[in-house]
């Protein structure tokens, strides 16, 4: 089916969309509360939020097989479960109705008043009821940097990393939507040379610049998903800040994966950008046939264009509202593709469901200004950075607001994810 919604020449009758993250070619999906306190599923064009529950009730999806309440819910899970054909039909219809040459809604003031809102008049909610949450470790630059900082064996990534996408299971209960404040967590730390740990608030709160993808119900228990079919079951992507308490992490990851150091909070952006919308920005991911490494057949992809050119930026906004650029990287540097991640996760027969969340792991580039965490940028605090106001940061301070942005831009135009933000607030007194 043709993705008519991606037509780069299409313009919307909703004005002010030029150069923004949400032109008519994007049409992401999210959940919000309207000014009338109604929870609905919606999309966004420019600075306008569109109530898809009202859009559907008023007949604008006529001819598309949708249940009456599909958009009148507090999560996208049921819509995601309908599959790619439905997603594409819905995006195509929305782009058709909001095309500048289509008067059907443009000239209906009554319907417009029910369907279209100023985006600043709505409150964004978590877009999915997160089922399972798996965190991958898919950036080679990040893996090497962490290995060097923590003096792992041979100061290089272990050989298994080059053969499969490594991952660990995380807490879905603490996934929160952008704009949610994060309390500095309490836990155990240990100082060098000490035998016993001490209890207290983490002194090394870090951001992790990541993306994540959301799946539909893809396979039955016991049935792997072939790598070259995996994208059929991926709805879309969000920005993610997978917060870490590095001092907790260093103590507890001996020998297992992190738990309390990661489970206190994970922030995602509110708008899910579909894989269909990202299609014009597809590009090659790094070469994997290196160092005499031969991938096992289940990980070999027939296409070379298995990544997306998503420019990623991280900022810290201080209490005085100064915004400081911290790093800039790109999703296209990801070593293990999202298809390989999903194929590997299900190889053993693990089944995935609509609303499952799979994160990329920290996305770092080859240079210091493209590292995706303060752990790497400051070398675990040994080389603090100086902000505009003259203060230094080894890690995130209380009342720092971390902002992650992501967008694609080429000759086809520009689409983006908006912002993924979270402010660290003081720990509970103990």
Legacy VTK file of the C-alpha trace (Angstrom):
# vtk DataFile Version 3.0
C-alpha trace
ASCII
DATASET POLYDATA
POINTS 430 float
0.000 0.000 0.000
1.338 3.418 -0.985
2.280 5.731 1.896
0.430 8.770 0.550
0.928 10.574 3.863
4.654 10.903 3.131
4.187 13.038 -0.014
6.865 15.749 0.438
4.841 18.217 -1.661
1.731 18.034 0.494
0.856 21.086 2.586
-1.730 21.492 5.316
-4.434 24.108 5.740
-3.278 24.259 9.381
-0.760 27.077 9.079
2.622 27.532 10.666
4.007 24.051 10.056
7.035 24.950 7.894
10.320 23.802 9.438
8.688 22.325 12.553
8.905 18.775 13.914
5.296 18.010 13.015
4.478 18.875 9.415
1.652 17.029 7.677
4.200 14.403 6.564
4.742 13.284 10.165
1.320 12.493 11.698
2.524 10.914 14.958
0.216 9.386 17.555
-0.230 10.248 21.224
-2.715 10.466 24.083
-3.833 13.716 25.676
-6.427 15.353 27.911
-8.410 18.069 26.146
-9.347 21.406 27.687
-12.725 19.792 28.394
-11.011 17.080 30.529
-11.605 14.343 27.973
-8.889 11.732 27.425
-8.444 10.912 23.749
-6.002 9.521 21.247
-4.749 12.124 18.835
-2.190 13.311 16.360
-0.377 16.573 15.815
0.170 18.876 12.859
2.267 21.960 13.560
1.084 23.584 16.776
-2.283 21.844 16.658
-3.420 18.705 18.485
-6.101 16.727 16.657
-8.680 14.713 18.598
-8.958 11.445 16.660
-11.820 10.230 18.857
-13.962 13.163 17.687
-12.561 12.870 14.145
-13.757 9.246 14.038
-17.149 9.942 15.642
-17.838 12.658 13.056
-17.275 10.223 10.184
-13.888 11.217 8.822
-12.587 7.630 8.921
-15.549 6.300 6.919
-14.598 3.188 4.947
-11.729 2.207 7.267
-12.596 -0.804 9.472
-12.194 0.635 12.970
-14.109 -0.100 16.160
-16.244 2.776 17.428
-14.093 3.347 20.519
-10.647 2.706 19.031
-9.509 6.310 19.662
-11.573 6.929 22.801
-9.085 5.221 25.116
-6.275 6.160 27.450
-3.596 4.271 25.534
-2.680 3.418 21.951
-2.381 -0.314 22.653
-5.571 -1.430 20.878
-4.859 0.746 17.840
-1.310 -0.605 17.701
-2.691 -4.153 17.873
-4.684 -3.527 14.661
-1.490 -3.764 12.609
0.374 -1.925 9.885
-2.411 -1.918 7.282
-4.694 -0.020 9.665
-1.929 2.367 10.766
-1.223 3.240 7.146
-4.873 3.706 6.195
-5.390 6.024 9.171
-2.314 8.159 8.465
-3.229 8.434 4.796
-6.785 9.552 5.635
-5.597 12.172 8.145
-3.167 13.633 5.615
-5.928 13.698 2.988
-8.409 15.548 5.234
-5.837 18.103 6.399
-4.437 18.702 2.898
-4.652 22.398 2.006
-6.777 21.557 -1.056
-9.400 19.569 0.864
-12.294 21.743 2.189
-14.294 18.973 3.897
-13.111 19.844 7.424
-11.379 23.127 6.668
-14.715 24.783 5.856
-16.681 23.142 8.689
-16.227 25.502 11.637
-18.363 23.419 13.992
-16.360 20.256 13.416
-13.048 22.106 13.577
-13.977 23.433 17.014
-14.512 19.877 18.240
-11.518 18.244 16.562
-8.674 20.781 16.461
-6.980 22.254 19.558
-4.038 24.517 20.221
-1.358 22.050 21.356
-0.700 24.242 24.414
-4.290 23.634 25.556
-3.856 19.883 25.954
-1.963 17.812 28.505
0.087 14.990 27.060
-0.112 11.571 28.736
1.944 8.394 28.456
1.025 7.160 24.953
1.013 3.429 25.721
0.214 1.082 28.554
3.751 -0.287 28.675
3.778 -4.063 28.779
7.316 -5.402 28.865
10.333 -3.104 28.655
13.654 -4.382 27.330
16.785 -2.240 27.248
19.312 -3.036 24.547
22.996 -2.075 24.454
23.377 -1.315 20.764
25.876 1.537 20.329
29.409 0.306 19.755
30.955 3.653 20.698
29.061 3.667 23.997
29.975 0.050 24.737
33.668 0.765 24.179
33.569 3.959 26.238
31.928 2.250 29.216
34.354 -0.670 29.001
37.284 1.736 29.145
35.874 3.822 32.016
35.111 0.802 34.206
38.279 -1.058 33.177
36.510 -4.120 31.925
38.518 -7.043 30.594
41.051 -5.882 27.964
39.411 -2.395 28.157
37.326 -3.393 25.146
33.839 -4.764 24.702
33.467 -8.482 25.241
33.407 -10.671 22.150
29.765 -11.675 22.676
28.717 -8.031 22.061
29.818 -8.332 18.415
27.746 -11.482 17.875
24.341 -10.490 19.259
22.342 -7.508 20.557
22.761 -7.661 24.325
19.883 -6.519 26.531
18.318 -6.705 29.972
14.733 -6.503 31.180
13.698 -3.249 32.862
10.775 -1.910 34.897
7.764 -0.806 32.861
6.044 0.634 35.953
8.424 3.603 36.138
8.232 4.652 32.483
6.883 8.215 32.559
5.930 10.810 29.962
8.067 13.831 29.132
7.708 16.653 31.657
7.461 14.402 34.706
9.829 15.399 37.528
12.196 12.688 38.785
13.071 12.347 42.481
16.741 11.673 43.138
16.734 8.017 44.214
17.962 6.459 47.448
20.119 3.370 47.534
23.450 1.743 48.337
26.904 2.930 47.280
30.399 1.867 48.187
33.603 3.879 48.142
36.901 2.576 46.790
38.720 0.655 49.461
35.618 0.239 51.654
34.214 -3.152 52.598
30.679 -2.140 53.593
28.227 -0.021 51.577
26.509 3.145 52.816
22.906 4.280 52.337
21.899 7.615 50.835
20.811 9.603 47.821
22.629 8.992 44.552
25.348 11.553 43.841
25.789 10.485 40.234
22.483 10.887 38.396
23.068 10.590 34.669
20.972 10.940 31.552
21.132 8.377 28.765
20.326 9.637 25.281
18.263 6.877 23.678
15.437 6.037 21.342
12.914 3.245 21.767
10.526 1.359 19.507
7.057 0.036 20.271
5.807 -3.312 18.992
2.445 -4.713 18.072
1.364 -8.266 18.947
3.843 -10.002 16.702
4.255 -13.695 17.424
2.877 -16.624 19.358
4.696 -18.066 22.347
7.531 -20.255 21.059
7.730 -18.682 17.577
10.694 -16.459 16.597
10.238 -13.377 14.390
12.428 -13.494 11.243
14.811 -10.547 11.066
13.637 -9.498 7.601
9.994 -9.396 8.722
10.563 -7.662 12.055
9.712 -4.118 10.940
6.197 -5.232 10.035
5.560 -5.514 13.770
7.136 -2.229 14.871
4.645 0.617 15.208
7.004 3.523 15.720
9.668 5.205 17.797
10.023 7.684 20.650
12.873 9.573 22.284
13.997 8.193 25.622
16.045 9.266 28.629
16.845 6.076 30.494
18.053 7.686 33.732
20.894 6.028 35.638
22.367 6.296 39.135
25.975 5.548 38.270
27.194 5.157 41.852
24.464 2.588 42.534
25.177 0.906 39.206
28.896 0.397 39.849
28.154 -1.403 43.124
25.192 -3.559 42.098
26.330 -4.792 38.666
28.650 -7.415 40.090
27.968 -9.742 38.381
24.365 -9.186 37.237
22.776 -6.354 35.256
21.635 -3.086 36.881
18.375 -2.996 38.848
17.837 -0.189 41.406
20.309 1.990 39.527
18.030 1.978 36.461
14.526 1.173 37.660
13.695 4.483 39.379
12.648 6.293 36.170
12.660 6.200 32.376
11.288 9.177 30.421
9.817 8.939 26.912
8.538 11.597 24.518
4.727 11.785 24.178
4.387 11.492 20.385
5.130 8.153 18.697
6.567 8.709 15.209
5.633 5.782 12.977
8.156 3.773 10.962
6.159 4.785 7.883
6.878 8.458 8.600
10.579 7.657 9.062
10.824 5.769 5.771
12.180 8.739 3.708
15.082 9.031 6.165
16.254 5.432 5.980
20.042 4.928 5.711
22.767 2.339 6.196
23.826 1.251 9.660
27.494 0.465 10.460
29.171 -2.477 8.780
28.915 -5.610 10.941
31.126 -7.940 8.917
34.320 -6.930 10.745
37.120 -8.455 12.818
36.457 -11.847 11.262
32.963 -11.733 12.743
30.371 -13.689 10.788
26.832 -13.067 11.931
24.661 -16.093 12.489
22.017 -16.441 9.755
19.089 -15.340 11.952
20.680 -11.856 12.268
21.573 -11.309 8.603
19.419 -8.703 6.858
18.831 -8.578 3.129
18.804 -4.762 3.087
21.743 -2.517 3.971
19.484 0.429 4.834
18.518 -0.662 8.322
18.890 2.592 10.249
17.336 6.064 10.141
19.095 9.415 9.942
17.755 10.844 13.205
19.756 13.758 14.571
19.780 13.672 18.372
20.608 16.483 20.794
20.861 16.743 24.580
20.631 19.932 26.645
20.678 20.846 30.332
18.445 23.711 31.407
19.586 25.160 34.744
17.478 26.820 37.447
18.110 30.224 35.878
16.519 28.941 32.632
19.771 28.912 30.670
19.834 26.096 28.127
23.221 24.441 27.595
23.998 22.179 24.646
25.649 19.038 25.999
25.933 16.602 23.089
24.769 15.774 19.570
24.711 12.298 18.047
22.786 10.354 15.415
20.677 7.206 15.461
22.282 6.083 12.187
25.405 5.090 14.158
23.503 2.327 15.963
25.347 -0.961 15.496
22.472 -3.399 16.007
19.339 -2.472 14.049
15.853 -2.499 15.547
15.023 -5.532 13.388
18.019 -7.429 14.725
17.056 -6.495 18.254
13.523 -7.828 17.827
14.694 -10.969 16.002
17.206 -11.767 18.725
14.759 -11.121 21.558
12.249 -13.558 20.066
14.712 -16.177 18.850
14.122 -18.271 21.958
10.348 -18.127 21.476
9.699 -15.060 23.620
6.459 -13.497 22.430
5.923 -9.718 22.251
2.685 -7.790 22.607
1.145 -4.516 21.554
2.688 -1.792 23.687
5.972 -3.515 24.476
8.869 -1.059 24.662
12.380 -1.779 23.360
15.115 0.791 23.923
18.303 1.282 21.942
20.641 1.811 24.853
22.755 4.962 25.038
23.486 6.337 21.568
27.007 7.729 21.360
29.084 8.884 18.421
32.832 8.691 17.910
33.765 12.022 19.534
33.302 13.527 23.004
30.709 16.059 21.813
28.588 13.156 20.527
28.645 10.976 23.636
25.185 10.143 24.961
25.823 10.259 28.727
27.698 12.304 31.299
29.470 9.113 32.376
31.295 9.250 29.033
31.510 13.016 28.588
33.047 13.636 32.040
34.840 10.282 32.370
32.816 9.398 35.443
33.246 12.881 36.889
37.003 13.200 36.409
36.605 15.892 33.716
33.538 18.026 34.628
31.985 20.277 31.998
31.429 24.022 32.504
28.009 25.488 31.740
27.155 29.011 30.552
26.648 30.303 34.093
30.115 29.133 35.121
28.923 26.190 37.195
30.373 22.750 36.584
28.669 19.422 36.075
30.085 15.967 36.631
26.538 14.617 36.770
23.014 16.064 36.844
22.290 18.478 39.721
18.993 18.873 41.536
16.644 21.172 39.566
18.507 20.576 36.297
16.065 19.915 33.471
17.450 17.481 30.885
16.053 18.001 27.385
16.439 15.528 24.514
15.406 16.421 20.971
15.432 14.392 17.771
14.605 15.125 14.149
15.182 13.939 10.564
15.979 16.332 7.753
16.919 15.856 4.092
15.715 16.828 0.625
12.330 15.232 1.459
11.766 17.710 4.279
11.916 17.536 8.058
10.033 15.626 10.727
10.804 15.326 14.412
9.876 13.869 17.764
9.446 17.067 19.770
11.027 17.038 23.227
11.722 14.482 25.927
12.264 16.353 29.193
12.715 15.549 32.847
13.831 17.587 35.869
15.721 16.054 38.763
14.266 17.135 42.095
15.727 16.515 45.589
15.536 13.070 47.158
13.029 12.191 49.854
14.542 13.060 53.230
15.757 10.041 55.136
LINES 1 431
430 0 1 2 3 4 5 6 7 8 9 10 11 12 13 14 15 16 17 18 19 20 21 22 23 24 25 26 27 28 29 30 31 32 33 34 35 36 37 38 39 40 41 42 43 44 45 46 47 48 49 50 51 52 53 54 55 56 57 58 59 60 61 62 63 64 65 66 67 68 69 70 71 72 73 74 75 76 77 78 79 80 81 82 83 84 85 86 87 88 89 90 91 92 93 94 95 96 97 98 99 100 101 102 103 104 105 106 107 108 109 110 111 112 113 114 115 116 117 118 119 120 121 122 123 124 125 126 127 128 129 130 131 132 133 134 135 136 137 138 139 140 141 142 143 144 145 146 147 148 149 150 151 152 153 154 155 156 157 158 159 160 161 162 163 164 165 166 167 168 169 170 171 172 173 174 175 176 177 178 179 180 181 182 183 184 185 186 187 188 189 190 191 192 193 194 195 196 197 198 199 200 201 202 203 204 205 206 207 208 209 210 211 212 213 214 215 216 217 218 219 220 221 222 223 224 225 226 227 228 229 230 231 232 233 234 235 236 237 238 239 240 241 242 243 244 245 246 247 248 249 250 251 252 253 254 255 256 257 258 259 260 261 262 263 264 265 266 267 268 269 270 271 272 273 274 275 276 277 278 279 280 281 282 283 284 285 286 287 288 289 290 291 292 293 294 295 296 297 298 299 300 301 302 303 304 305 306 307 308 309 310 311 312 313 314 315 316 317 318 319 320 321 322 323 324 325 326 327 328 329 330 331 332 333 334 335 336 337 338 339 340 341 342 343 344 345 346 347 348 349 350 351 352 353 354 355 356 357 358 359 360 361 362 363 364 365 366 367 368 369 370 371 372 373 374 375 376 377 378 379 380 381 382 383 384 385 386 387 388 389 390 391 392 393 394 395 396 397 398 399 400 401 402 403 404 405 406 407 408 409 410 411 412 413 414 415 416 417 418 419 420 421 422 423 424 425 426 427 428 429
